[in-house]
Amino acid sequence: MSLIEAWDAASATPFHPFVSKDSQFAVGFNLLMIAIILTGLFGLNRSFLSLASLGVPASVLFGFGAVFTICAVGVYV
């Protein structure tokens, strides 16, 4: 399949994002707040079990929350 054929085939199925543009800020803000809470709980009890149950999810939520918030507010240069 050539690139032109793939391009034409993709036009039949438009992309629909999981989170709409209107709700990206709310989703991103909530993910950031949950990440901050989980980080605080992880700081109270730093063990290997809390690293797996609180630390890793907090970092993943912070990453996704930051990306959603940046996409929602836009980056203006």
PDB file of N, CA, C, O and CB in Angstrom:
ATOM      1  N   MET A   1       0.854  -1.170   0.000  1.00  0.00           N
ATOM      2  CA  MET A   1       0.000   0.000   0.000  1.00  0.00           C
ATOM      3  C   MET A   1       0.899   1.232   0.000  1.00  0.00           C
ATOM      4  O   MET A   1       1.800   1.362   0.829  1.00  0.00           O
ATOM      5  CB  MET A   1      -0.971  -0.002   1.226  1.00  0.00           C
ATOM      6  N   SER A   2       0.646   2.100  -0.911  1.00  0.00           N
ATOM      7  CA  SER A   2       1.447   3.312  -0.984  1.00  0.00           C
ATOM      8  C   SER A   2       0.933   4.354   0.003  1.00  0.00           C
ATOM      9  O   SER A   2      -0.140   4.207   0.588  1.00  0.00           O
ATOM     10  CB  SER A   2       1.438   3.876  -2.409  1.00  0.00           C
ATOM     11  N   LEU A   3       1.697   5.374   0.168  1.00  0.00           N
ATOM     12  CA  LEU A   3       1.319   6.439   1.093  1.00  0.00           C
ATOM     13  C   LEU A   3       0.054   7.150   0.631  1.00  0.00           C
ATOM     14  O   LEU A   3      -0.774   7.525   1.461  1.00  0.00           O
ATOM     15  CB  LEU A   3       2.459   7.443   1.240  1.00  0.00           C
ATOM     16  N   ILE A   4      -0.110   7.340  -0.650  1.00  0.00           N
ATOM     17  CA  ILE A   4      -1.308   8.010  -1.179  1.00  0.00           C
ATOM     18  C   ILE A   4      -2.549   7.162  -0.942  1.00  0.00           C
ATOM     19  O   ILE A   4      -3.609   7.691  -0.606  1.00  0.00           O
ATOM     20  CB  ILE A   4      -1.149   8.302  -2.685  1.00  0.00           C
ATOM     21  N   GLU A   5      -2.426   5.855  -1.113  1.00  0.00           N
ATOM     22  CA  GLU A   5      -3.563   4.970  -0.848  1.00  0.00           C
ATOM     23  C   GLU A   5      -3.926   4.968   0.630  1.00  0.00           C
ATOM     24  O   GLU A   5      -5.107   4.968   0.976  1.00  0.00           O
ATOM     25  CB  GLU A   5      -3.250   3.545  -1.311  1.00  0.00           C
ATOM     26  N   ALA A   6      -2.921   4.968   1.508  1.00  0.00           N
ATOM     27  CA  ALA A   6      -3.182   5.023   2.948  1.00  0.00           C
ATOM     28  C   ALA A   6      -3.842   6.341   3.322  1.00  0.00           C
ATOM     29  O   ALA A   6      -4.744   6.369   4.160  1.00  0.00           O
ATOM     30  CB  ALA A   6      -1.879   4.839   3.744  1.00  0.00           C
ATOM     31  N   TRP A   7      -3.399   7.435   2.707  1.00  0.00           N
ATOM     32  CA  TRP A   7      -3.978   8.752   2.963  1.00  0.00           C
ATOM     33  C   TRP A   7      -5.440   8.792   2.539  1.00  0.00           C
ATOM     34  O   TRP A   7      -6.282   9.310   3.273  1.00  0.00           O
ATOM     35  CB  TRP A   7      -3.185   9.839   2.231  1.00  0.00           C
ATOM     36  N   ASP A   8      -5.748   8.256   1.373  1.00  0.00           N
ATOM     37  CA  ASP A   8      -7.127   8.230   0.886  1.00  0.00           C
ATOM     38  C   ASP A   8      -8.005   7.315   1.729  1.00  0.00           C
ATOM     39  O   ASP A   8      -9.172   7.629   1.963  1.00  0.00           O
ATOM     40  CB  ASP A   8      -7.164   7.783  -0.570  1.00  0.00           C
ATOM     41  N   ALA A   9      -7.467   6.195   2.189  1.00  0.00           N
ATOM     42  CA  ALA A   9      -8.241   5.277   3.023  1.00  0.00           C
ATOM     43  C   ALA A   9      -8.534   5.888   4.385  1.00  0.00           C
ATOM     44  O   ALA A   9      -9.589   5.634   4.965  1.00  0.00           O
ATOM     45  CB  ALA A   9      -7.497   3.954   3.193  1.00  0.00           C
ATOM     46  N   ALA A  10      -7.615   6.686   4.896  1.00  0.00           N
ATOM     47  CA  ALA A  10      -7.802   7.304   6.209  1.00  0.00           C
ATOM     48  C   ALA A  10      -8.847   8.407   6.170  1.00  0.00           C
ATOM     49  O   ALA A  10      -9.417   8.744   7.208  1.00  0.00           O
ATOM     50  CB  ALA A  10      -6.486   7.861   6.719  1.00  0.00           C
ATOM     51  N   SER A  11      -9.108   8.970   5.019  1.00  0.00           N
ATOM     52  CA  SER A  11     -10.094  10.051   4.944  1.00  0.00           C
ATOM     53  C   SER A  11     -11.515   9.538   5.181  1.00  0.00           C
ATOM     54  O   SER A  11     -12.406  10.320   5.512  1.00  0.00           O
ATOM     55  CB  SER A  11     -10.012  10.744   3.583  1.00  0.00           C
ATOM     56  N   ALA A  12     -11.731   8.245   5.017  1.00  0.00           N
ATOM     57  CA  ALA A  12     -13.065   7.685   5.240  1.00  0.00           C
ATOM     58  C   ALA A  12     -13.375   7.525   6.723  1.00  0.00           C
ATOM     59  O   ALA A  12     -14.545   7.439   7.096  1.00  0.00           O
ATOM     60  CB  ALA A  12     -13.192   6.341   4.542  1.00  0.00           C
ATOM     61  N   THR A  13     -12.362   7.484   7.572  1.00  0.00           N
ATOM     62  CA  THR A  13     -12.561   7.322   9.014  1.00  0.00           C
ATOM     63  C   THR A  13     -11.938   8.512   9.729  1.00  0.00           C
ATOM     64  O   THR A  13     -10.742   8.487  10.018  1.00  0.00           O
ATOM     65  CB  THR A  13     -11.943   5.980   9.525  1.00  0.00           C
ATOM     66  N   PRO A  14     -12.710   9.553  10.022  1.00  0.00           N
ATOM     67  CA  PRO A  14     -12.145  10.730  10.691  1.00  0.00           C
ATOM     68  C   PRO A  14     -11.765  10.424  12.144  1.00  0.00           C
ATOM     69  O   PRO A  14     -12.305   9.506  12.761  1.00  0.00           O
ATOM     70  CB  PRO A  14     -13.145  11.895  10.647  1.00  0.00           C
ATOM     71  N   PHE A  15     -10.843  11.196  12.665  1.00  0.00           N
ATOM     72  CA  PHE A  15     -10.378  11.029  14.036  1.00  0.00           C
ATOM     73  C   PHE A  15     -11.342  11.704  15.002  1.00  0.00           C
ATOM     74  O   PHE A  15     -11.698  12.869  14.825  1.00  0.00           O
ATOM     75  CB  PHE A  15      -8.959  11.600  14.203  1.00  0.00           C
ATOM     76  N   HIS A  16     -11.760  10.968  16.021  1.00  0.00           N
ATOM     77  CA  HIS A  16     -12.597  11.507  17.087  1.00  0.00           C
ATOM     78  C   HIS A  16     -11.834  11.340  18.395  1.00  0.00           C
ATOM     79  O   HIS A  16     -11.617  10.210  18.835  1.00  0.00           O
ATOM     80  CB  HIS A  16     -13.999  10.792  17.143  1.00  0.00           C
ATOM     81  N   PRO A  17     -11.423  12.433  19.025  1.00  0.00           N
ATOM     82  CA  PRO A  17     -10.611  12.321  20.237  1.00  0.00           C
ATOM     83  C   PRO A  17     -11.418  11.755  21.406  1.00  0.00           C
ATOM     84  O   PRO A  17     -12.642  11.875  21.459  1.00  0.00           O
ATOM     85  CB  PRO A  17     -10.038  13.686  20.614  1.00  0.00           C
ATOM     86  N   PHE A  18     -10.698  11.139  22.335  1.00  0.00           N
ATOM     87  CA  PHE A  18     -11.316  10.553  23.516  1.00  0.00           C
ATOM     88  C   PHE A  18     -11.899  11.646  24.415  1.00  0.00           C
ATOM     89  O   PHE A  18     -12.960  11.455  25.011  1.00  0.00           O
ATOM     90  CB  PHE A  18     -10.293   9.708  24.292  1.00  0.00           C
ATOM     91  N   VAL A  19     -11.220  12.777  24.517  1.00  0.00           N
ATOM     92  CA  VAL A  19     -11.682  13.916  25.311  1.00  0.00           C
ATOM     93  C   VAL A  19     -11.898  15.070  24.358  1.00  0.00           C
ATOM     94  O   VAL A  19     -10.989  15.442  23.616  1.00  0.00           O
ATOM     95  CB  VAL A  19     -10.662  14.297  26.444  1.00  0.00           C
ATOM     96  N   SER A  20     -13.090  15.640  24.370  1.00  0.00           N
ATOM     97  CA  SER A  20     -13.387  16.729  23.445  1.00  0.00           C
ATOM     98  C   SER A  20     -12.615  17.992  23.817  1.00  0.00           C
ATOM     99  O   SER A  20     -12.140  18.126  24.945  1.00  0.00           O
ATOM    100  CB  SER A  20     -14.890  17.017  23.426  1.00  0.00           C
ATOM    101  N   LYS A  21     -12.495  18.904  22.878  1.00  0.00           N
ATOM    102  CA  LYS A  21     -11.741  20.145  23.103  1.00  0.00           C
ATOM    103  C   LYS A  21     -12.368  20.986  24.212  1.00  0.00           C
ATOM    104  O   LYS A  21     -11.656  21.676  24.942  1.00  0.00           O
ATOM    105  CB  LYS A  21     -11.666  20.965  21.810  1.00  0.00           C
ATOM    106  N   ASP A  22     -13.688  20.936  24.344  1.00  0.00           N
ATOM    107  CA  ASP A  22     -14.355  21.753  25.364  1.00  0.00           C
ATOM    108  C   ASP A  22     -14.093  21.265  26.790  1.00  0.00           C
ATOM    109  O   ASP A  22     -14.169  22.055  27.731  1.00  0.00           O
ATOM    110  CB  ASP A  22     -15.845  21.770  25.107  1.00  0.00           C
ATOM    111  N   SER A  23     -13.793  20.002  26.961  1.00  0.00           N
ATOM    112  CA  SER A  23     -13.605  19.477  28.310  1.00  0.00           C
ATOM    113  C   SER A  23     -12.156  19.117  28.634  1.00  0.00           C
ATOM    114  O   SER A  23     -11.897  18.500  29.667  1.00  0.00           O
ATOM    115  CB  SER A  23     -14.466  18.269  28.496  1.00  0.00           C
ATOM    116  N   GLN A  24     -11.214  19.487  27.778  1.00  0.00           N
ATOM    117  CA  GLN A  24      -9.814  19.148  28.029  1.00  0.00           C
ATOM    118  C   GLN A  24      -9.266  19.838  29.274  1.00  0.00           C
ATOM    119  O   GLN A  24      -8.492  19.235  30.017  1.00  0.00           O
ATOM    120  CB  GLN A  24      -8.969  19.519  26.826  1.00  0.00           C
ATOM    121  N   PHE A  25      -9.646  21.069  29.512  1.00  0.00           N
ATOM    122  CA  PHE A  25      -9.123  21.772  30.680  1.00  0.00           C
ATOM    123  C   PHE A  25      -9.632  21.143  31.969  1.00  0.00           C
ATOM    124  O   PHE A  25      -8.865  20.962  32.914  1.00  0.00           O
ATOM    125  CB  PHE A  25      -9.508  23.251  30.631  1.00  0.00           C
ATOM    126  N   ALA A  26     -10.910  20.810  32.018  1.00  0.00           N
ATOM    127  CA  ALA A  26     -11.465  20.194  33.228  1.00  0.00           C
ATOM    128  C   ALA A  26     -10.818  18.842  33.498  1.00  0.00           C
ATOM    129  O   ALA A  26     -10.480  18.530  34.640  1.00  0.00           O
ATOM    130  CB  ALA A  26     -12.987  20.031  33.099  1.00  0.00           C
ATOM    131  N   VAL A  27     -10.646  18.049  32.462  1.00  0.00           N
ATOM    132  CA  VAL A  27     -10.013  16.740  32.626  1.00  0.00           C
ATOM    133  C   VAL A  27      -8.556  16.915  33.066  1.00  0.00           C
ATOM    134  O   VAL A  27      -8.107  16.242  33.994  1.00  0.00           O
ATOM    135  CB  VAL A  27     -10.089  15.925  31.306  1.00  0.00           C
ATOM    136  N   GLY A  28      -7.830  17.796  32.419  1.00  0.00           N
ATOM    137  CA  GLY A  28      -6.434  18.024  32.773  1.00  0.00           C
ATOM    138  C   GLY A  28      -6.264  18.553  34.185  1.00  0.00           C
ATOM    139  O   GLY A  28      -5.370  18.117  34.911  1.00  0.00           O
ATOM    140  N   PHE A  29      -7.111  19.486  34.577  1.00  0.00           N
ATOM    141  CA  PHE A  29      -7.031  20.058  35.924  1.00  0.00           C
ATOM    142  C   PHE A  29      -7.332  18.993  36.982  1.00  0.00           C
ATOM    143  O   PHE A  29      -6.648  18.920  38.003  1.00  0.00           O
ATOM    144  CB  PHE A  29      -8.012  21.245  36.066  1.00  0.00           C
ATOM    145  N   ASN A  30      -8.351  18.172  36.738  1.00  0.00           N
ATOM    146  CA  ASN A  30      -8.689  17.115  37.691  1.00  0.00           C
ATOM    147  C   ASN A  30      -7.566  16.081  37.792  1.00  0.00           C
ATOM    148  O   ASN A  30      -7.256  15.610  38.887  1.00  0.00           O
ATOM    149  CB  ASN A  30     -10.000  16.430  37.282  1.00  0.00           C
ATOM    150  N   LEU A  31      -6.961  15.729  36.671  1.00  0.00           N
ATOM    151  CA  LEU A  31      -5.842  14.791  36.711  1.00  0.00           C
ATOM    152  C   LEU A  31      -4.665  15.370  37.492  1.00  0.00           C
ATOM    153  O   LEU A  31      -4.011  14.651  38.248  1.00  0.00           O
ATOM    154  CB  LEU A  31      -5.401  14.427  35.290  1.00  0.00           C
ATOM    155  N   LEU A  32      -4.392  16.659  37.317  1.00  0.00           N
ATOM    156  CA  LEU A  32      -3.309  17.295  38.071  1.00  0.00           C
ATOM    157  C   LEU A  32      -3.606  17.332  39.564  1.00  0.00           C
ATOM    158  O   LEU A  32      -2.705  17.116  40.375  1.00  0.00           O
ATOM    159  CB  LEU A  32      -3.071  18.709  37.558  1.00  0.00           C
ATOM    160  N   MET A  33      -4.845  17.601  39.937  1.00  0.00           N
ATOM    161  CA  MET A  33      -5.199  17.635  41.359  1.00  0.00           C
ATOM    162  C   MET A  33      -5.091  16.248  41.996  1.00  0.00           C
ATOM    163  O   MET A  33      -4.612  16.119  43.122  1.00  0.00           O
ATOM    164  CB  MET A  33      -6.620  18.183  41.539  1.00  0.00           C
ATOM    165  N   ILE A  34      -5.530  15.221  41.283  1.00  0.00           N
ATOM    166  CA  ILE A  34      -5.401  13.857  41.802  1.00  0.00           C
ATOM    167  C   ILE A  34      -3.930  13.481  41.930  1.00  0.00           C
ATOM    168  O   ILE A  34      -3.542  12.806  42.883  1.00  0.00           O
ATOM    169  CB  ILE A  34      -6.136  12.850  40.887  1.00  0.00           C
ATOM    170  N   ALA A  35      -3.112  13.915  40.977  1.00  0.00           N
ATOM    171  CA  ALA A  35      -1.675  13.637  41.042  1.00  0.00           C
ATOM    172  C   ALA A  35      -1.037  14.311  42.242  1.00  0.00           C
ATOM    173  O   ALA A  35      -0.170  13.725  42.892  1.00  0.00           O
ATOM    174  CB  ALA A  35      -0.984  14.095  39.761  1.00  0.00           C
ATOM    175  N   ILE A  36      -1.449  15.526  42.544  1.00  0.00           N
ATOM    176  CA  ILE A  36      -0.897  16.233  43.707  1.00  0.00           C
ATOM    177  C   ILE A  36      -1.294  15.530  45.000  1.00  0.00           C
ATOM    178  O   ILE A  36      -0.481  15.408  45.916  1.00  0.00           O
ATOM    179  CB  ILE A  36      -1.378  17.699  43.730  1.00  0.00           C
ATOM    180  N   ILE A  37      -2.533  15.071  45.076  1.00  0.00           N
ATOM    181  CA  ILE A  37      -2.989  14.351  46.273  1.00  0.00           C
ATOM    182  C   ILE A  37      -2.220  13.043  46.442  1.00  0.00           C
ATOM    183  O   ILE A  37      -1.774  12.717  47.542  1.00  0.00           O
ATOM    184  CB  ILE A  37      -4.505  14.068  46.193  1.00  0.00           C
ATOM    185  N   LEU A  38      -2.066  12.293  45.345  1.00  0.00           N
ATOM    186  CA  LEU A  38      -1.323  11.032  45.423  1.00  0.00           C
ATOM    187  C   LEU A  38       0.139  11.263  45.772  1.00  0.00           C
ATOM    188  O   LEU A  38       0.739  10.454  46.479  1.00  0.00           O
ATOM    189  CB  LEU A  38      -1.426  10.274  44.105  1.00  0.00           C
ATOM    190  N   THR A  39       0.722  12.354  45.287  1.00  0.00           N
ATOM    191  CA  THR A  39       2.111  12.677  45.620  1.00  0.00           C
ATOM    192  C   THR A  39       2.242  12.992  47.101  1.00  0.00           C
ATOM    193  O   THR A  39       3.213  12.581  47.738  1.00  0.00           O
ATOM    194  CB  THR A  39       2.612  13.865  44.777  1.00  0.00           C
ATOM    195  N   GLY A  40       1.281  13.713  47.655  1.00  0.00           N
ATOM    196  CA  GLY A  40       1.289  14.005  49.084  1.00  0.00           C
ATOM    197  C   GLY A  40       1.162  12.752  49.929  1.00  0.00           C
ATOM    198  O   GLY A  40       1.844  12.606  50.943  1.00  0.00           O
ATOM    199  N   LEU A  41       0.284  11.845  49.509  1.00  0.00           N
ATOM    200  CA  LEU A  41       0.135  10.585  50.238  1.00  0.00           C
ATOM    201  C   LEU A  41       1.396   9.731  50.126  1.00  0.00           C
ATOM    202  O   LEU A  41       1.778   9.055  51.081  1.00  0.00           O
ATOM    203  CB  LEU A  41      -1.075   9.806  49.712  1.00  0.00           C
ATOM    204  N   PHE A  42       2.033   9.762  48.975  1.00  0.00           N
ATOM    205  CA  PHE A  42       3.290   9.029  48.799  1.00  0.00           C
ATOM    206  C   PHE A  42       4.381   9.609  49.692  1.00  0.00           C
ATOM    207  O   PHE A  42       5.210   8.870  50.223  1.00  0.00           O
ATOM    208  CB  PHE A  42       3.736   9.065  47.326  1.00  0.00           C
ATOM    209  N   GLY A  43       4.383  10.922  49.857  1.00  0.00           N
ATOM    210  CA  GLY A  43       5.390  11.547  50.711  1.00  0.00           C
ATOM    211  C   GLY A  43       5.229  11.194  52.178  1.00  0.00           C
ATOM    212  O   GLY A  43       6.199  11.253  52.934  1.00  0.00           O
ATOM    213  N   LEU A  44       4.021  10.827  52.598  1.00  0.00           N
ATOM    214  CA  LEU A  44       3.795  10.456  53.994  1.00  0.00           C
ATOM    215  C   LEU A  44       4.358   9.081  54.321  1.00  0.00           C
ATOM    216  O   LEU A  44       4.809   8.843  55.441  1.00  0.00           O
ATOM    217  CB  LEU A  44       2.314  10.488  54.309  1.00  0.00           C
ATOM    218  N   ASN A  45       4.333   8.181  53.355  1.00  0.00           N
ATOM    219  CA  ASN A  45       4.802   6.815  53.589  1.00  0.00           C
ATOM    220  C   ASN A  45       5.575   6.352  52.358  1.00  0.00           C
ATOM    221  O   ASN A  45       4.993   5.833  51.405  1.00  0.00           O
ATOM    222  CB  ASN A  45       3.609   5.847  53.898  1.00  0.00           C
ATOM    223  N   ARG A  46       6.888   6.544  52.392  1.00  0.00           N
ATOM    224  CA  ARG A  46       7.711   6.191  51.240  1.00  0.00           C
ATOM    225  C   ARG A  46       8.244   4.776  51.408  1.00  0.00           C
ATOM    226  O   ARG A  46       9.268   4.557  52.056  1.00  0.00           O
ATOM    227  CB  ARG A  46       8.875   7.193  51.064  1.00  0.00           C
ATOM    228  N   SER A  47       7.549   3.834  50.825  1.00  0.00           N
ATOM    229  CA  SER A  47       7.997   2.454  50.802  1.00  0.00           C
ATOM    230  C   SER A  47       7.856   1.924  49.383  1.00  0.00           C
ATOM    231  O   SER A  47       7.320   2.601  48.505  1.00  0.00           O
ATOM    232  CB  SER A  47       7.192   1.584  51.808  1.00  0.00           C
ATOM    233  N   PHE A  48       8.347   0.698  49.168  1.00  0.00           N
ATOM    234  CA  PHE A  48       8.251   0.133  47.830  1.00  0.00           C
ATOM    235  C   PHE A  48       6.798  -0.101  47.447  1.00  0.00           C
ATOM    236  O   PHE A  48       6.428   0.093  46.289  1.00  0.00           O
ATOM    237  CB  PHE A  48       9.039  -1.173  47.743  1.00  0.00           C
ATOM    238  N   LEU A  49       5.976  -0.510  48.390  1.00  0.00           N
ATOM    239  CA  LEU A  49       4.553  -0.732  48.112  1.00  0.00           C
ATOM    240  C   LEU A  49       3.855   0.574  47.753  1.00  0.00           C
ATOM    241  O   LEU A  49       3.046   0.605  46.826  1.00  0.00           O
ATOM    242  CB  LEU A  49       3.864  -1.381  49.321  1.00  0.00           C
ATOM    243  N   SER A  50       4.153   1.645  48.470  1.00  0.00           N
ATOM    244  CA  SER A  50       3.518   2.920  48.143  1.00  0.00           C
ATOM    245  C   SER A  50       4.086   3.514  46.856  1.00  0.00           C
ATOM    246  O   SER A  50       3.416   4.308  46.195  1.00  0.00           O
ATOM    247  CB  SER A  50       3.693   3.908  49.295  1.00  0.00           C
ATOM    248  N   LEU A  51       5.307   3.143  46.495  1.00  0.00           N
ATOM    249  CA  LEU A  51       5.849   3.592  45.214  1.00  0.00           C
ATOM    250  C   LEU A  51       5.036   3.003  44.071  1.00  0.00           C
ATOM    251  O   LEU A  51       4.698   3.697  43.112  1.00  0.00           O
ATOM    252  CB  LEU A  51       7.337   3.196  45.077  1.00  0.00           C
ATOM    253  N   ALA A  52       4.724   1.713  44.182  1.00  0.00           N
ATOM    254  CA  ALA A  52       3.949   1.054  43.130  1.00  0.00           C
ATOM    255  C   ALA A  52       2.492   1.482  43.128  1.00  0.00           C
ATOM    256  O   ALA A  52       1.879   1.570  42.065  1.00  0.00           O
ATOM    257  CB  ALA A  52       4.033  -0.445  43.286  1.00  0.00           C
ATOM    258  N   SER A  53       1.921   1.753  44.308  1.00  0.00           N
ATOM    259  CA  SER A  53       0.493   2.065  44.372  1.00  0.00           C
ATOM    260  C   SER A  53       0.182   3.557  44.328  1.00  0.00           C
ATOM    261  O   SER A  53      -0.932   3.938  43.969  1.00  0.00           O
ATOM    262  CB  SER A  53      -0.087   1.484  45.617  1.00  0.00           C
ATOM    263  N   LEU A  54       1.138   4.409  44.683  1.00  0.00           N
ATOM    264  CA  LEU A  54       0.883   5.852  44.703  1.00  0.00           C
ATOM    265  C   LEU A  54       1.839   6.641  43.812  1.00  0.00           C
ATOM    266  O   LEU A  54       1.411   7.550  43.101  1.00  0.00           O
ATOM    267  CB  LEU A  54       0.979   6.366  46.117  1.00  0.00           C
ATOM    268  N   GLY A  55       3.097   6.312  43.841  1.00  0.00           N
ATOM    269  CA  GLY A  55       4.100   7.098  43.119  1.00  0.00           C
ATOM    270  C   GLY A  55       3.993   6.996  41.612  1.00  0.00           C
ATOM    271  O   GLY A  55       3.996   8.010  40.915  1.00  0.00           O
ATOM    272  N   VAL A  56       3.899   5.788  41.111  1.00  0.00           N
ATOM    273  CA  VAL A  56       3.812   5.600  39.657  1.00  0.00           C
ATOM    274  C   VAL A  56       2.499   6.157  39.097  1.00  0.00           C
ATOM    275  O   VAL A  56       2.529   6.870  38.094  1.00  0.00           O
ATOM    276  CB  VAL A  56       3.940   4.109  39.306  1.00  0.00           C
ATOM    277  N   PRO A  57       1.340   5.852  39.715  1.00  0.00           N
ATOM    278  CA  PRO A  57       0.109   6.478  39.195  1.00  0.00           C
ATOM    279  C   PRO A  57       0.128   8.004  39.275  1.00  0.00           C
ATOM    280  O   PRO A  57      -0.420   8.674  38.400  1.00  0.00           O
ATOM    281  CB  PRO A  57      -1.092   5.958  39.958  1.00  0.00           C
ATOM    282  N   ALA A  58       0.753   8.558  40.317  1.00  0.00           N
ATOM    283  CA  ALA A  58       0.827  10.012  40.431  1.00  0.00           C
ATOM    284  C   ALA A  58       1.636  10.604  39.290  1.00  0.00           C
ATOM    285  O   ALA A  58       1.264  11.640  38.737  1.00  0.00           O
ATOM    286  CB  ALA A  58       1.438  10.414  41.773  1.00  0.00           C
ATOM    287  N   SER A  59       2.735   9.959  38.933  1.00  0.00           N
ATOM    288  CA  SER A  59       3.552  10.507  37.843  1.00  0.00           C
ATOM    289  C   SER A  59       2.850  10.375  36.495  1.00  0.00           C
ATOM    290  O   SER A  59       2.966  11.262  35.650  1.00  0.00           O
ATOM    291  CB  SER A  59       4.910   9.801  37.792  1.00  0.00           C
ATOM    292  N   VAL A  60       2.122   9.276  36.284  1.00  0.00           N
ATOM    293  CA  VAL A  60       1.378   9.104  35.038  1.00  0.00           C
ATOM    294  C   VAL A  60       0.247  10.125  34.956  1.00  0.00           C
ATOM    295  O   VAL A  60       0.031  10.731  33.907  1.00  0.00           O
ATOM    296  CB  VAL A  60       0.817   7.670  34.930  1.00  0.00           C
ATOM    297  N   LEU A  61      -0.472  10.316  36.055  1.00  0.00           N
ATOM    298  CA  LEU A  61      -1.555  11.305  36.064  1.00  0.00           C
ATOM    299  C   LEU A  61      -1.020  12.709  35.865  1.00  0.00           C
ATOM    300  O   LEU A  61      -1.648  13.521  35.185  1.00  0.00           O
ATOM    301  CB  LEU A  61      -2.337  11.231  37.370  1.00  0.00           C
ATOM    302  N   PHE A  62       0.135  13.007  36.450  1.00  0.00           N
ATOM    303  CA  PHE A  62       0.720  14.335  36.255  1.00  0.00           C
ATOM    304  C   PHE A  62       1.098  14.553  34.798  1.00  0.00           C
ATOM    305  O   PHE A  62       0.884  15.636  34.254  1.00  0.00           O
ATOM    306  CB  PHE A  62       1.951  14.518  37.150  1.00  0.00           C
ATOM    307  N   GLY A  63       1.654  13.539  34.169  1.00  0.00           N
ATOM    308  CA  GLY A  63       2.033  13.662  32.763  1.00  0.00           C
ATOM    309  C   GLY A  63       0.830  13.898  31.863  1.00  0.00           C
ATOM    310  O   GLY A  63       0.831  14.822  31.049  1.00  0.00           O
ATOM    311  N   PHE A  64      -0.195  13.067  32.006  1.00  0.00           N
ATOM    312  CA  PHE A  64      -1.389  13.236  31.183  1.00  0.00           C
ATOM    313  C   PHE A  64      -2.121  14.532  31.514  1.00  0.00           C
ATOM    314  O   PHE A  64      -2.627  15.202  30.614  1.00  0.00           O
ATOM    315  CB  PHE A  64      -2.327  12.050  31.366  1.00  0.00           C
ATOM    316  N   GLY A  65      -2.182  14.892  32.794  1.00  0.00           N
ATOM    317  CA  GLY A  65      -2.843  16.132  33.178  1.00  0.00           C
ATOM    318  C   GLY A  65      -2.147  17.357  32.628  1.00  0.00           C
ATOM    319  O   GLY A  65      -2.801  18.312  32.209  1.00  0.00           O
ATOM    320  N   ALA A  66      -0.819  17.335  32.627  1.00  0.00           N
ATOM    321  CA  ALA A  66      -0.070  18.461  32.076  1.00  0.00           C
ATOM    322  C   ALA A  66      -0.295  18.590  30.575  1.00  0.00           C
ATOM    323  O   ALA A  66      -0.469  19.696  30.063  1.00  0.00           O
ATOM    324  CB  ALA A  66       1.421  18.304  32.372  1.00  0.00           C
ATOM    325  N   VAL A  67      -0.292  17.463  29.869  1.00  0.00           N
ATOM    326  CA  VAL A  67      -0.506  17.510  28.421  1.00  0.00           C
ATOM    327  C   VAL A  67      -1.908  17.993  28.097  1.00  0.00           C
ATOM    328  O   VAL A  67      -2.080  18.827  27.208  1.00  0.00           O
ATOM    329  CB  VAL A  67      -0.268  16.132  27.795  1.00  0.00           C
ATOM    330  N   PHE A  68      -2.916  17.486  28.803  1.00  0.00           N
ATOM    331  CA  PHE A  68      -4.289  17.933  28.554  1.00  0.00           C
ATOM    332  C   PHE A  68      -4.453  19.422  28.851  1.00  0.00           C
ATOM    333  O   PHE A  68      -5.122  20.135  28.103  1.00  0.00           O
ATOM    334  CB  PHE A  68      -5.274  17.121  29.402  1.00  0.00           C
ATOM    335  N   THR A  69      -3.845  19.889  29.936  1.00  0.00           N
ATOM    336  CA  THR A  69      -3.963  21.302  30.284  1.00  0.00           C
ATOM    337  C   THR A  69      -3.245  22.180  29.263  1.00  0.00           C
ATOM    338  O   THR A  69      -3.767  23.226  28.878  1.00  0.00           O
ATOM    339  CB  THR A  69      -3.399  21.556  31.685  1.00  0.00           C
ATOM    340  N   ILE A  70      -2.072  21.775  28.823  1.00  0.00           N
ATOM    341  CA  ILE A  70      -1.355  22.549  27.807  1.00  0.00           C
ATOM    342  C   ILE A  70      -2.139  22.588  26.511  1.00  0.00           C
ATOM    343  O   ILE A  70      -2.211  23.629  25.858  1.00  0.00           O
ATOM    344  CB  ILE A  70       0.037  21.961  27.561  1.00  0.00           C
ATOM    345  N   CYS A  71      -2.732  21.454  26.130  1.00  0.00           N
ATOM    346  CA  CYS A  71      -3.537  21.426  24.908  1.00  0.00           C
ATOM    347  C   CYS A  71      -4.792  22.287  25.050  1.00  0.00           C
ATOM    348  O   CYS A  71      -5.242  22.895  24.079  1.00  0.00           O
ATOM    349  CB  CYS A  71      -3.927  19.983  24.561  1.00  0.00           C
ATOM    350  N   ALA A  72      -5.351  22.339  26.251  1.00  0.00           N
ATOM    351  CA  ALA A  72      -6.580  23.102  26.437  1.00  0.00           C
ATOM    352  C   ALA A  72      -6.348  24.606  26.389  1.00  0.00           C
ATOM    353  O   ALA A  72      -7.130  25.337  25.781  1.00  0.00           O
ATOM    354  CB  ALA A  72      -7.220  22.731  27.748  1.00  0.00           C
ATOM    355  N   VAL A  73      -5.276  25.071  27.029  1.00  0.00           N
ATOM    356  CA  VAL A  73      -5.042  26.511  27.084  1.00  0.00           C
ATOM    357  C   VAL A  73      -4.265  27.008  25.871  1.00  0.00           C
ATOM    358  O   VAL A  73      -4.281  28.199  25.560  1.00  0.00           O
ATOM    359  CB  VAL A  73      -4.295  26.870  28.355  1.00  0.00           C
ATOM    360  N   GLY A  74      -3.588  26.090  25.189  1.00  0.00           N
ATOM    361  CA  GLY A  74      -2.836  26.483  24.002  1.00  0.00           C
ATOM    362  C   GLY A  74      -1.472  27.005  24.359  1.00  0.00           C
ATOM    363  O   GLY A  74      -1.234  27.442  25.486  1.00  0.00           O
ATOM    364  N   VAL A  75      -0.584  26.961  23.406  1.00  0.00           N
ATOM    365  CA  VAL A  75       0.766  27.475  23.573  1.00  0.00           C
ATOM    366  C   VAL A  75       0.929  28.606  22.567  1.00  0.00           C
ATOM    367  O   VAL A  75       0.909  28.382  21.357  1.00  0.00           O
ATOM    368  CB  VAL A  75       1.856  26.350  23.372  1.00  0.00           C
ATOM    369  N   TYR A  76       1.089  29.810  23.075  1.00  0.00           N
ATOM    370  CA  TYR A  76       1.203  30.979  22.205  1.00  0.00           C
ATOM    371  C   TYR A  76       2.634  31.479  22.233  1.00  0.00           C
ATOM    372  O   TYR A  76       3.213  31.678  23.301  1.00  0.00           O
ATOM    373  CB  TYR A  76       0.220  32.100  22.636  1.00  0.00           C
ATOM    374  N   VAL A  77       3.188  31.675  21.077  1.00  0.00           N
ATOM    375  CA  VAL A  77       4.574  32.151  20.991  1.00  0.00           C
ATOM    376  C   VAL A  77       4.558  33.582  20.484  1.00  0.00           C
ATOM    377  O   VAL A  77       5.615  34.194  20.331  1.00  0.00           O
ATOM    378  CB  VAL A  77       5.439  31.237  20.056  1.00  0.00           C
TER     379      VAL A  77
END
